[in-house]
Structure formats: structure tokens, C-alpha cells
């Protein structure tokens, strides 16, 4: 594992443009949302995924645009690199997750009841597991905001 990360760091240090591919990330997030929607339905919860799905689509569009820019020669790739590196930070929820404010990532965090095992879209899935519709809906809104911030960060590369 350390060998892999060492090679990745060398690859990144040598690259003019950071080798981030947010297209794959966007596809995974869409998959996580589809799973959460199915899980909520199977648990009898009527949650509104409309806004977060729209935000996920916007993030995906921004990811595809940024990916195209990565292959266009530029004399000054710093704007694109800044956008690529700031997109991940934009996925943080400033106030943290409910009951665990020290975890701030909207896409991945250790589960509330799983120890260190990772959970995807943790705020949403923890709310669904707890059968807490208000909490799950609030976390869907927080996730939508995070995805909107990340899309805006990637879109900044085109300006």
C-alpha cells in the first residue's frame, strides 16, 4: 500500500495538471444515492431525493468538463489545479455529521455503529438506519449543498 501511494505522489509531483478524475467519483455518488433511495423505500421512509439528485447531476457535468480541460495544453494550469484540489474540500460539511461533528466528509466516514468501517453518504444513511426521516432529509440537503460547492469549485476552472 505504501508503495502504491509513494508512486502516486511521484506521479502527481511530475504532472503539470493533477491527475484527479472526478467523473468516476460522480458516478459512484450517483450509485450511492440510488442505493440510499432504495434502502429508504424498503424501510418505509418517504424521502425527497429531488434536490440532491439534481446536485449530483451538476457535479457530474462539472466533473466531465474539468476532465476535458485536463487534456488541453495550457501555459498556466494553476487555475485548473486549484479547482481540482478544492473540489474535495468542498465536499466537507462544515458543521460535521449529526451526533459526530468531528466527521465532516459528506461522502465517506466511519459508520455510526460500524466502528471504523467506512459508510458512504454517512449522514443520509445513518438517518435512514435510525428511521429518522427528519435527520435523513436534513442530511440530503447538506449533501446537495456539498455537491453544489464541489461543482462550483470544478466549474471555477473554466473561468
C-alpha positions in Angstrom: 0.0 0.0 0.0 2.7 2.5 0.9 4.5 1.6 -2.4 1.3 2.5 -4.3 0.9 5.8 -2.5 4.5 6.6 -3.0 4.2 6.1 -6.7 1.0 8.2 -6.8 2.8 11.1 -5.0 5.7 10.9 -7.6 3.1 10.8 -10.4 1.4 13.9 -9.0 4.6 15.8 -8.4 5.6 15.2 -12.0 2.3 16.2 -13.5 1.5 19.7 -14.9 -2.2 19.0 -14.1 -3.3 17.0 -11.1 -4.4 13.5 -12.2 -7.8 13.7 -10.5 -10.8 12.1 -12.3 -14.0 13.3 -10.7 -16.1 11.6 -13.3 -15.7 8.3 -11.6 -16.4 9.9 -8.2 -19.6 11.5 -9.6 -20.7 8.1 -10.9 -20.1 6.5 -7.5 -22.1 9.2 -5.7 -25.0 8.6 -8.1 -24.8 4.9 -7.3 -24.7 5.7 -3.5 -27.8 7.9 -3.9 -29.7 5.2 -5.8 -28.9 2.7 -3.1 -29.9 5.0 -0.3 -33.2 5.8 -2.1 -33.9 2.1 -2.4 -33.0 1.5 1.2 -35.2 4.3 2.4 -38.1 3.0 0.4 -37.6 -0.6 1.8 -37.7 0.9 5.3 -41.0 2.7 4.6 -39.4 6.2 4.5 -40.7 8.8 2.1 -37.7 11.0 1.5 -37.3 13.6 -1.2 -34.2 13.0 -3.3 -35.0 15.6 -6.0 -32.6 18.3 -4.9 -29.7 16.0 -4.2 -30.1 14.2 -7.5 -30.0 17.5 -9.3 -26.9 18.5 -7.4 -25.3 15.1 -8.3 -26.0 15.7 -12.0 -24.5 19.2 -11.8 -21.4 17.7 -10.1 -21.2 15.1 -12.8 -21.4 17.7 -15.6 -18.7 19.8 -13.9 -16.5 16.7 -13.5 -16.8 15.9 -17.2 -15.9 19.5 -18.1 -12.9 19.5 -15.8 -11.7 16.2 -17.2 -11.8 17.6 -20.7 -9.7 20.6 -19.6 -7.1 18.3 -18.1 -6.1 17.2 -21.7 -5.9 20.7 -23.2 -2.4 22.2 -23.2 -2.2 25.3 -21.1 0.6 27.6 -20.3 -0.8 28.1 -16.8 -2.6 25.1 -15.4 -2.7 26.6 -11.9 -6.4 27.6 -12.1 -7.4 24.0 -13.1 -5.2 22.5 -10.4 -6.7 24.8 -7.8 -10.2 23.8 -8.9 -9.3 20.1 -8.8 -7.8 20.2 -5.4 -10.5 22.4 -3.9 -13.4 20.2 -5.1 -12.6 17.5 -2.4 -12.6 20.2 0.3 -15.9 21.4 -0.9 -17.5 18.0 -0.1 -17.0 18.7 3.6 -20.0 19.6 5.8 -18.7 22.5 8.0 -20.9 21.5 11.0 -20.0 17.8 10.7 -22.3 14.8 10.8 -25.1 14.6 13.3 -24.0 13.0 16.6 -20.4 13.0 15.3 -19.5 16.6 14.4 -15.8 15.7 14.2 -16.5 13.8 10.9 -17.1 16.3 8.2 -17.0 14.4 4.9 -20.3 14.1 3.2 -19.4 11.1 1.1 -17.3 8.9 3.3 -16.9 8.4 7.1 -16.8 5.6 9.6 -20.3 4.4 10.3 -22.2 5.5 13.5 -22.4 1.8 14.6 -19.7 0.1 12.5 -16.6 1.1 14.3 -14.0 2.2 11.7 -15.8 0.5 8.8 -16.5 3.2 6.1 -20.0 4.2 5.3 -21.0 6.1 2.1 -23.1 9.2 2.3 -23.0 8.7 6.0 -25.3 11.4 7.2 -28.1 10.2 4.9 -27.5 6.5 5.5 -27.3 7.0 9.3 -30.6 8.8 9.3 -32.2 6.0 7.2 -30.8 3.3 9.6 -32.2 5.2 12.6 -35.6 5.6 10.8 -35.2 9.3 11.4 -36.8 10.9 8.4 -36.1 14.5 9.5 -32.5 13.8 10.1 -32.1 11.9 6.8 -33.9 14.7 4.9 -31.7 17.3 6.5 -28.6 15.3 5.5 -29.8 15.0 2.0 -30.0 18.8 1.9 -26.5 19.1 3.4 -25.2 16.6 0.8 -26.8 18.6 -2.0 -25.1 21.7 -0.8 -21.7 20.0 -0.6 -22.2 18.7 -4.2 -23.1 22.1 -5.3 -20.0 23.6 -3.7 -17.9 20.9 -5.3 -19.4 21.5 -8.7 -18.8 25.2 -8.3 -15.2 24.5 -7.4 -14.7 22.4 -10.6 -16.6 25.0 -12.7 -14.1 27.6 -11.5 -11.5 26.0 -13.7 -13.4 27.3 -16.8 -13.3 30.9 -15.7 
